[in-house]
């Protein structure tokens, strides 16, 4: 037959083990700030349970007060961990206030006005407040889709609040819910709280795993040097845009960009200067893009820009803007600074492209080659009806983004 002292002993062992798990997570993933709070919370639960256990062997009520204060502080730390997980500041003032008020009120009803029911009420309220903070944060739909770990943590937080509410209400109608002695009912209540609190931490662990998995997935779609999308991300986005365009018959545009003379930059100034040029170009290009546009580095000095719901004319306009910002930056270069020049090919999705992004890429590449063939540091557009960038000299002059047209933009 289980009794309360045995369960408190199991509580100590379980939370020490859980604290070690969180400590390992904290050490392995130092950028996961919330793990620090969850580690401290788990390790604080262990001495709280030890003080609760000590109440059975000492006549003083002081261990009971220490256990209640430490357990409340542990739940406040768990709530602050959730706040940090969602990028909010940890509510230290609220936590100190909750722990201080809980400790003071329990002490009052221990030493000034002895009332077991009021002590249980104060203890329940002190723990319900941070639990409510946890439930509100993890179940907030405004943060986007709620992952399984957050859903589990929210459900368990609500259940723990319900347990404390039942315990507080039961103490006022004569039910024995005092954790300072052992009965069958108390053993069942402690066992339930151990199960719920351990499960709550597993909910936090699932949240952390989901976050880390998403970060790894994001890294797999980003270019290490520039931080923009990589070729894999580009092809995924192009496939999605082609499928969307095929359904709606609404075109989109693709820009293929190549840095002119990039090999000479590497040869004359070193690879570090070349890397700096790539990073600088991405920053300049992003200032001329719209929300929803995707800039990707496809390799070396080659970039692509996906312009959703855009015509060929709109693609040409973005190309002129990028050329102009590069030209303005080149004119401002002085000393050892390396000017950046680019050539751009522009193509538009049409029905014959269908759901094959490689066809659109080939058209944009053809336009890029035409821009390079006619002097570089300009752009050309692909004329779909000829399946090639068939630009007459006068058309090329008008469409290759001369300085005066670009300045007019």
C-alpha positions, 0 to 999 in steps of 0.5 A, spaced: 500 500 500 502 506 497 503 512 503 505 519 502 512 519 505 514 513 500 511 517 494 514 524 496 521 520 496 519 517 489 518 525 487 525 527 489 528 521 485 524 523 479 525 530 479 532 529 480 533 525 474 528 530 470 533 535 472 539 531 470 535 531 463 534 538 463 541 540 465 544 535 459 539 539 454 541 546 457 548 544 456 547 541 449 543 547 446 546 553 450 541 557 445 535 554 448 534 559 454 528 556 456 532 550 458 535 553 464 529 555 467 526 548 466 532 545 469 532 550 475 525 548 476 526 541 476 532 541 481 528 546 486 522 541 486 526 535 489 528 539 495 521 542 496 519 534 496 524 533 501 522 538 506 515 535 505 517 529 507 521 531 513 514 534 515 513 527 517 519 526 521 519 533 525 514 536 529 515 543 527 511 546 521 517 550 518 518 544 513 511 545 511 512 552 509 519 551 506 516 546 501 510 550 499 515 556 498 520 552 494 514 548 490 511 555 488 518 558 486 519 551 482 512 552 478 514 560 477 521 558 474 517 553 469 512 559 467 518 563 466 521 558 462 515 558 457 515 565 457 523 565 454 521 559 449 516 564 446 521 570 446 518 574 452 521 577 458 521 572 464 516 575 469 521 575 475 517 581 479 510 576 478 514 570 480 517 574 486 510 577 488 507 570 487 512 566 492 512 572 497 505 572 498 504 565 498 509 564 503 507 570 507 500 567 507 501 560 509 506 563 515 500 567 517 495 561 517 500 557 520 503 561 526 498 567 527 491 564 525 492 556 525 487 554 519 489 548 514 483 550 509 486 557 508 493 554 508 491 549 502 487 555 499 493 560 499 498 554 497 493 552 491 492 559 489 500 560 489 501 555 484 495 556 480 497 563 478 504 560 474 500 554 471 495 559 468 500 563 465 503 556 462 496 554 459 495 561 456 502 561 453 502 554 450 495 554 448 495 561 445 492 560 437 495 567 435 502 564 436 500 559 430 499 552 430 499 549 436 504 543 436 503 537 440 508 538 446 504 545 447 498 542 447 500 537 452 503 542 456 497 546 456 492 540 457 496 538 463 496 545 466 489 546 466 488 539 469 493 541 475 489 547 476 483 543 477 486 538 482 488 544 486 481 547 485 478 541 488 483 540 493 482 547 496 474 546 495 474 539 498 478 542 504 472 547 506 467 541 506 471 537 511 475 532 506 482 531 508 487 534 503 492 535 508 499 533 505 502 533 512 500 526 514 498 520 510 491 517 508 489 513 502 486 519 499 492 523 500 496 518 497 492 518 491 492 526 490 500 526 491 500 520 486 496 524 481 500 530 482 507 527 481 504 524 474 501 530 472 508 534 473 512 529 470 508 529 464 508 537 464 515 536 463 515 531 458 510 536 454 516 542 455 521 537 452 516 535 446 516 543 445 524 543 445 524 537 440 519 541 436 523 547 436 530 544 435 527 540 429 524 546 426 531 550 426 534 544 423 529 544 418 530 551 417 538 551 416 537 545 411 534 551 407 538 556 408 545 558 405 550 558 410 554 564 408 549 569 406 543 567 410 538 567 404 534 561 401 539 555 398 537 552 392 533 546 395 529 552 398 528 555 391 526 549 388 521 547 393 518 554 392 518 554 385 515 548 385 509 551 389 509 557 385 508 553 378 503 549 381 499 555 384 500 558 377 497 552 373 491 552 378 490 560 378 493 561 371 496 567 374 503 568 372 509 569 376 516 572 375 523 569 376 530 573 376 536 569 375 542 574 377 550 573 376 555 577 379 560 580 373 567 579 374 566 575 381 572 570 379 577 576 378 574 579 385 577 572 388 583 572 384 585 579 386 582 580 393 582 574 396 576 569 397 574 573 404 573 579 399 569 575 395 564 572 401 564 579 403 561 581 396 556 576 396 553 578 403 553 585 401 549 584 395 544 580 398 543 586 403 542 590 397 538 586 393 533 585 399 532 592 400 529 592 393 524 586 394 517 586 396 514 582 402 513 575 400 519 575 394 524 570 395 531 571 394 536 565 394 543 563 392 543 557 388 551 557 388 557 561 387 556 568 385 549 566 382 542 568 385 535 567 384 529 571 386 522 569 385 516 574 385 509 571 386 503 574 382 508 578 378 508 579 370 514 580 366 514 587 366 514 587 374 520 583 374 523 587 369 522 593 374 525 589 380 531 588 376 532 595 374 531 597 382 537 592 383 541 594 378 540 601 380 542 600 388 548 596 385 550 602 381 549 607 386 553 603 391 559 602 386 559 609 385 560 610 392 566 605 393 573 608 395 579 605 397 579 598 398 572 597 397 570 592 391 564 595 387 559 590 385 556 589 378 551 584 376 547 581 370 540 579 370 535 575 366 528 575 367 523 570 365 515 569 366 511 563 368 507 561 362 502 555 361 507 551 357 512 551 363 506 548 367 509 545 373 516 544 371 520 549 374 526 547 370 523 550 364 522 557 367 529 556 370 532 555 363 528 561 360 531 566 365 538 563 364 537 564 357 535 571 358 541 572 363 546 570 357 543 575 353 544 580 358 552 578 359 553 578 351 551 585 350 555 588 355 554 585 362 551 590 368 544 590 365 538 585 364 534 582 359 527 579 359 525 572 355 520 573 350 516 566 351 513 566 344 520 565 341 522 561 346 529 565 347 530 572 349 530 575 342 531 582 343 533 587 337 538 592 338 533 597 339 529 593 344 535 591 348 538 598 349 531 600 352 530 594 356 537 593 359 536 598 364 541 604 362 543 608 367 538 614 366 532 609 366 534 606 372 535 613 375 528 614 373 525 609 377 
